Amino acid sequence: MKHYTKEELEQYRKKEMSIIRRIHCAAHLKECASCATLLAELDDDDAFVGKLRESIKRYDEVGVVQKTTQ
């Protein structure tokens, strides 16, 4: 069984694959726990990065407020 790479799964997630490749990938993901797990990890990574970016934004906003009140 051919496994998909992280790059290919990123293309799948971002809908950058052709429709035929997406159909094949979707069918593969239903049968392959390894690739499905990797796809879930990519989703988790995106969520984590989003939370980090939000935290940095809030930290920067607080830093600006503290500098103006000093």
Chimera marker file (.cmm) of the C-alpha trace (Angstrom):
<marker_set name="trace">
<marker id="1" x="0.000" y="0.000" z="0.000" r="1" g="1" b="0" radius="0.5"/>
<marker id="2" x="1.383" y="3.395" z="-0.992" r="1" g="1" b="0" radius="0.5"/>
<marker id="3" x="1.354" y="5.877" z="1.846" r="1" g="1" b="0" radius="0.5"/>
<marker id="4" x="0.903" y="9.589" z="1.330" r="1" g="1" b="0" radius="0.5"/>
<marker id="5" x="3.622" y="12.035" z="2.388" r="1" g="1" b="0" radius="0.5"/>
<marker id="6" x="3.031" y="14.998" z="4.681" r="1" g="1" b="0" radius="0.5"/>
<marker id="7" x="3.294" y="17.265" z="1.667" r="1" g="1" b="0" radius="0.5"/>
<marker id="8" x="0.649" y="15.301" z="-0.224" r="1" g="1" b="0" radius="0.5"/>
<marker id="9" x="-1.667" y="15.299" z="2.790" r="1" g="1" b="0" radius="0.5"/>
<marker id="10" x="-1.174" y="19.063" z="3.102" r="1" g="1" b="0" radius="0.5"/>
<marker id="11" x="-2.242" y="19.381" z="-0.526" r="1" g="1" b="0" radius="0.5"/>
<marker id="12" x="-5.279" y="17.234" z="0.264" r="1" g="1" b="0" radius="0.5"/>
<marker id="13" x="-6.198" y="19.387" z="3.271" r="1" g="1" b="0" radius="0.5"/>
<marker id="14" x="-5.800" y="22.613" z="1.310" r="1" g="1" b="0" radius="0.5"/>
<marker id="15" x="-7.727" y="21.193" z="-1.664" r="1" g="1" b="0" radius="0.5"/>
<marker id="16" x="-4.706" y="21.732" z="-3.891" r="1" g="1" b="0" radius="0.5"/>
<marker id="17" x="-4.990" y="18.231" z="-5.420" r="1" g="1" b="0" radius="0.5"/>
<marker id="18" x="-6.959" y="17.485" z="-8.542" r="1" g="1" b="0" radius="0.5"/>
<marker id="19" x="-10.411" y="16.078" z="-7.875" r="1" g="1" b="0" radius="0.5"/>
<marker id="20" x="-9.296" y="12.606" z="-8.998" r="1" g="1" b="0" radius="0.5"/>
<marker id="21" x="-6.303" y="12.625" z="-6.650" r="1" g="1" b="0" radius="0.5"/>
<marker id="22" x="-8.544" y="13.863" z="-3.807" r="1" g="1" b="0" radius="0.5"/>
<marker id="23" x="-10.951" y="10.985" z="-4.405" r="1" g="1" b="0" radius="0.5"/>
<marker id="24" x="-8.098" y="8.468" z="-4.372" r="1" g="1" b="0" radius="0.5"/>
<marker id="25" x="-6.611" y="10.036" z="-1.251" r="1" g="1" b="0" radius="0.5"/>
<marker id="26" x="-9.975" y="10.064" z="0.542" r="1" g="1" b="0" radius="0.5"/>
<marker id="27" x="-10.490" y="6.390" z="-0.277" r="1" g="1" b="0" radius="0.5"/>
<marker id="28" x="-6.978" y="5.595" z="0.936" r="1" g="1" b="0" radius="0.5"/>
<marker id="29" x="-7.558" y="7.485" z="4.191" r="1" g="1" b="0" radius="0.5"/>
<marker id="30" x="-10.600" y="5.331" z="4.916" r="1" g="1" b="0" radius="0.5"/>
<marker id="31" x="-8.445" y="2.196" z="4.673" r="1" g="1" b="0" radius="0.5"/>
<marker id="32" x="-5.085" y="3.367" z="6.046" r="1" g="1" b="0" radius="0.5"/>
<marker id="33" x="-4.871" y="4.161" z="9.747" r="1" g="1" b="0" radius="0.5"/>
<marker id="34" x="-1.288" y="5.380" z="9.368" r="1" g="1" b="0" radius="0.5"/>
<marker id="35" x="-2.140" y="8.080" z="6.836" r="1" g="1" b="0" radius="0.5"/>
<marker id="36" x="-5.348" y="9.000" z="8.677" r="1" g="1" b="0" radius="0.5"/>
<marker id="37" x="-3.309" y="9.472" z="11.852" r="1" g="1" b="0" radius="0.5"/>
<marker id="38" x="-0.788" y="11.631" z="10.028" r="1" g="1" b="0" radius="0.5"/>
<marker id="39" x="-3.609" y="13.766" z="8.619" r="1" g="1" b="0" radius="0.5"/>
<marker id="40" x="-5.057" y="14.190" z="12.126" r="1" g="1" b="0" radius="0.5"/>
<marker id="41" x="-1.626" y="15.212" z="13.419" r="1" g="1" b="0" radius="0.5"/>
<marker id="42" x="-1.390" y="17.866" z="10.708" r="1" g="1" b="0" radius="0.5"/>
<marker id="43" x="-4.804" y="19.179" z="11.771" r="1" g="1" b="0" radius="0.5"/>
<marker id="44" x="-3.645" y="19.239" z="15.407" r="1" g="1" b="0" radius="0.5"/>
<marker id="45" x="-0.460" y="21.065" z="14.427" r="1" g="1" b="0" radius="0.5"/>
<marker id="46" x="-2.504" y="23.745" z="12.650" r="1" g="1" b="0" radius="0.5"/>
<marker id="47" x="-4.722" y="24.189" z="15.703" r="1" g="1" b="0" radius="0.5"/>
<marker id="48" x="-1.662" y="24.464" z="17.950" r="1" g="1" b="0" radius="0.5"/>
<marker id="49" x="0.011" y="27.020" z="15.688" r="1" g="1" b="0" radius="0.5"/>
<marker id="50" x="-3.208" y="29.025" z="15.593" r="1" g="1" b="0" radius="0.5"/>
<marker id="51" x="-3.328" y="29.107" z="19.387" r="1" g="1" b="0" radius="0.5"/>
<marker id="52" x="0.320" y="30.183" z="19.533" r="1" g="1" b="0" radius="0.5"/>
<marker id="53" x="-0.327" y="33.013" z="17.098" r="1" g="1" b="0" radius="0.5"/>
<marker id="54" x="-3.322" y="34.160" z="19.127" r="1" g="1" b="0" radius="0.5"/>
<marker id="55" x="-1.240" y="34.072" z="22.325" r="1" g="1" b="0" radius="0.5"/>
<marker id="56" x="1.526" y="36.111" z="20.702" r="1" g="1" b="0" radius="0.5"/>
<marker id="57" x="-1.017" y="38.639" z="19.451" r="1" g="1" b="0" radius="0.5"/>
<marker id="58" x="-2.518" y="38.994" z="22.935" r="1" g="1" b="0" radius="0.5"/>
<marker id="59" x="0.935" y="39.247" z="24.508" r="1" g="1" b="0" radius="0.5"/>
<marker id="60" x="1.882" y="41.986" z="22.048" r="1" g="1" b="0" radius="0.5"/>
<marker id="61" x="-1.360" y="43.863" z="22.803" r="1" g="1" b="0" radius="0.5"/>
<marker id="62" x="-0.721" y="43.646" z="26.545" r="1" g="1" b="0" radius="0.5"/>
<marker id="63" x="2.867" y="44.787" z="26.030" r="1" g="1" b="0" radius="0.5"/>
<marker id="64" x="1.675" y="47.849" z="24.125" r="1" g="1" b="0" radius="0.5"/>
<marker id="65" x="-0.829" y="48.698" z="26.888" r="1" g="1" b="0" radius="0.5"/>
<marker id="66" x="1.807" y="48.316" z="29.604" r="1" g="1" b="0" radius="0.5"/>
<marker id="67" x="4.287" y="50.526" z="27.736" r="1" g="1" b="0" radius="0.5"/>
<marker id="68" x="1.734" y="53.309" z="27.287" r="1" g="1" b="0" radius="0.5"/>
<marker id="69" x="0.684" y="53.248" z="30.944" r="1" g="1" b="0" radius="0.5"/>
<marker id="70" x="4.196" y="53.449" z="32.350" r="1" g="1" b="0" radius="0.5"/>
<link id1="1" id2="2" r="1" g="1" b="0" radius="0.2"/>
<link id1="2" id2="3" r="1" g="1" b="0" radius="0.2"/>
<link id1="3" id2="4" r="1" g="1" b="0" radius="0.2"/>
<link id1="4" id2="5" r="1" g="1" b="0" radius="0.2"/>
<link id1="5" id2="6" r="1" g="1" b="0" radius="0.2"/>
<link id1="6" id2="7" r="1" g="1" b="0" radius="0.2"/>
<link id1="7" id2="8" r="1" g="1" b="0" radius="0.2"/>
<link id1="8" id2="9" r="1" g="1" b="0" radius="0.2"/>
<link id1="9" id2="10" r="1" g="1" b="0" radius="0.2"/>
<link id1="10" id2="11" r="1" g="1" b="0" radius="0.2"/>
<link id1="11" id2="12" r="1" g="1" b="0" radius="0.2"/>
<link id1="12" id2="13" r="1" g="1" b="0" radius="0.2"/>
<link id1="13" id2="14" r="1" g="1" b="0" radius="0.2"/>
<link id1="14" id2="15" r="1" g="1" b="0" radius="0.2"/>
<link id1="15" id2="16" r="1" g="1" b="0" radius="0.2"/>
<link id1="16" id2="17" r="1" g="1" b="0" radius="0.2"/>
<link id1="17" id2="18" r="1" g="1" b="0" radius="0.2"/>
<link id1="18" id2="19" r="1" g="1" b="0" radius="0.2"/>
<link id1="19" id2="20" r="1" g="1" b="0" radius="0.2"/>
<link id1="20" id2="21" r="1" g="1" b="0" radius="0.2"/>
<link id1="21" id2="22" r="1" g="1" b="0" radius="0.2"/>
<link id1="22" id2="23" r="1" g="1" b="0" radius="0.2"/>
<link id1="23" id2="24" r="1" g="1" b="0" radius="0.2"/>
<link id1="24" id2="25" r="1" g="1" b="0" radius="0.2"/>
<link id1="25" id2="26" r="1" g="1" b="0" radius="0.2"/>
<link id1="26" id2="27" r="1" g="1" b="0" radius="0.2"/>
<link id1="27" id2="28" r="1" g="1" b="0" radius="0.2"/>
<link id1="28" id2="29" r="1" g="1" b="0" radius="0.2"/>
<link id1="29" id2="30" r="1" g="1" b="0" radius="0.2"/>
<link id1="30" id2="31" r="1" g="1" b="0" radius="0.2"/>
<link id1="31" id2="32" r="1" g="1" b="0" radius="0.2"/>
<link id1="32" id2="33" r="1" g="1" b="0" radius="0.2"/>
<link id1="33" id2="34" r="1" g="1" b="0" radius="0.2"/>
<link id1="34" id2="35" r="1" g="1" b="0" radius="0.2"/>
<link id1="35" id2="36" r="1" g="1" b="0" radius="0.2"/>
<link id1="36" id2="37" r="1" g="1" b="0" radius="0.2"/>
<link id1="37" id2="38" r="1" g="1" b="0" radius="0.2"/>
<link id1="38" id2="39" r="1" g="1" b="0" radius="0.2"/>
<link id1="39" id2="40" r="1" g="1" b="0" radius="0.2"/>
<link id1="40" id2="41" r="1" g="1" b="0" radius="0.2"/>
<link id1="41" id2="42" r="1" g="1" b="0" radius="0.2"/>
<link id1="42" id2="43" r="1" g="1" b="0" radius="0.2"/>
<link id1="43" id2="44" r="1" g="1" b="0" radius="0.2"/>
<link id1="44" id2="45" r="1" g="1" b="0" radius="0.2"/>
<link id1="45" id2="46" r="1" g="1" b="0" radius="0.2"/>
<link id1="46" id2="47" r="1" g="1" b="0" radius="0.2"/>
<link id1="47" id2="48" r="1" g="1" b="0" radius="0.2"/>
<link id1="48" id2="49" r="1" g="1" b="0" radius="0.2"/>
<link id1="49" id2="50" r="1" g="1" b="0" radius="0.2"/>
<link id1="50" id2="51" r="1" g="1" b="0" radius="0.2"/>
<link id1="51" id2="52" r="1" g="1" b="0" radius="0.2"/>
<link id1="52" id2="53" r="1" g="1" b="0" radius="0.2"/>
<link id1="53" id2="54" r="1" g="1" b="0" radius="0.2"/>
<link id1="54" id2="55" r="1" g="1" b="0" radius="0.2"/>
<link id1="55" id2="56" r="1" g="1" b="0" radius="0.2"/>
<link id1="56" id2="57" r="1" g="1" b="0" radius="0.2"/>
<link id1="57" id2="58" r="1" g="1" b="0" radius="0.2"/>
<link id1="58" id2="59" r="1" g="1" b="0" radius="0.2"/>
<link id1="59" id2="60" r="1" g="1" b="0" radius="0.2"/>
<link id1="60" id2="61" r="1" g="1" b="0" radius="0.2"/>
<link id1="61" id2="62" r="1" g="1" b="0" radius="0.2"/>
<link id1="62" id2="63" r="1" g="1" b="0" radius="0.2"/>
<link id1="63" id2="64" r="1" g="1" b="0" radius="0.2"/>
<link id1="64" id2="65" r="1" g="1" b="0" radius="0.2"/>
<link id1="65" id2="66" r="1" g="1" b="0" radius="0.2"/>
<link id1="66" id2="67" r="1" g="1" b="0" radius="0.2"/>
<link id1="67" id2="68" r="1" g="1" b="0" radius="0.2"/>
<link id1="68" id2="69" r="1" g="1" b="0" radius="0.2"/>
<link id1="69" id2="70" r="1" g="1" b="0" radius="0.2"/>
</marker_set>
